[in-house]
Amino acid sequence: MEPPENLRQMTMPSDTLRADVMAICEPKGRMVGSPGHARARAYLERRFGELGLTRYRGESFALSFRNSSAGVESQNLVGVIPG
């Protein structure tokens, strides 16, 4: 089964994907609120823009939600593939 045209345009070389994964791997972790978390988030938001993704809602890729089990506000990053 062929992926839709807009997804076929999103393919990238494996070395690019590896570089992205390595960029967000933090030796000291990415716990929420940590410097590693902030760096990973900034990197992902920049890459979403470079890849041409659009924001799901509002002016940011961040989509807030309440993590009731941890009792904190959290965010996921959501980008939409145009088309």
C-alpha positions, 0 to 999 in steps of 0.5 A, a space after each residue: 500500500 502506497 502512502 499518500 502523496 503528502 507523506 511520500 514527500 516527507 521521507 528523509 535519509 536515515 542519517 538525517 533521522 539519526 541526527 535528529 534522534 541524537 540531537 534530542 538524546 540528552 545524557 542527563 535526561 529530558 525530565 520536564 523542566 530540566 535544561 535537557 527538556 528545554 533544549 529538546 523542545 527547542 530543537 523539535 520546534 525548529 525542526 518542525 518548522 524546517 520540515 514545513 509542518 504547520 501548527 495544529 492549533 494556535 501560534 505554537 506546536 505545543 498542545 497543553 493538557 493536564 496530567 492528572 496522575 502527576 498533578 501538573 500541566 504538560 505539553 505535547 508538540 504537534 505538527 501537521 503535514 500539509 495536504 
